[in-house]
């Protein structure tokens, strides 16, 4: 039987486990296409415990974690007041979903209401709400 997955807002006590998870997932995704030195440099400056703690405390961000069997297995971080410096233009085009399937496309969006996450990756009729557990 698979352990249940609990999704909740990150807490200060999660900083160390979150730093380990973020480091590991980045390395898993990008180690094959980077040098060991570049990976070390990036991870040391991007995923340390102190940085994760600062980001959890940052009121302009929402950090959510998923845990299973008392350990973190996934995370997401939303920047509420910033646009990535990699996105330029007055009004950059949104990513579109569904066109390859013949579905009507629209902008994906995420809402944080009443303590839960709601996302519409394709169409609002296929939305999923993930309740907060406090």
CORKA-V457684 format. One record per backbone hydrogen bond with DSSP energy under -1.0 kcal/mol. CO is the residue of the C=O (numbers start at 0). NH is the residue of the N-H. If there is no record, write none. Layout:
BEGIN
CO_NH + CO_NH
END
This chain:
BEGIN
5_66 + 7_64 + 10_13 + 11_14 + 13_17 + 14_18 + 15_19 + 16_20 + 17_21 + 18_22 + 19_23 + 20_24 + 21_25 + 22_26 + 23_27 + 24_28 + 25_29 + 26_30 + 29_32 + 30_33 + 34_38 + 35_39 + 36_40 + 37_41 + 38_42 + 39_43 + 40_44 + 42_46 + 47_51 + 48_52 + 49_53 + 50_54 + 51_55 + 52_56 + 53_57 + 57_60 + 59_79 + 61_77 + 62_9 + 63_75 + 64_7 + 65_72 + 65_73 + 66_5 + 67_70 + 70_67 + 73_65 + 75_63 + 77_61 + 83_86 + 97_100 + 97_102 + 98_101 + 108_119 + 110_117 + 112_115 + 115_112 + 116_129 + 117_110 + 118_127 + 122_125 + 123_126 + 127_118 + 129_116
END
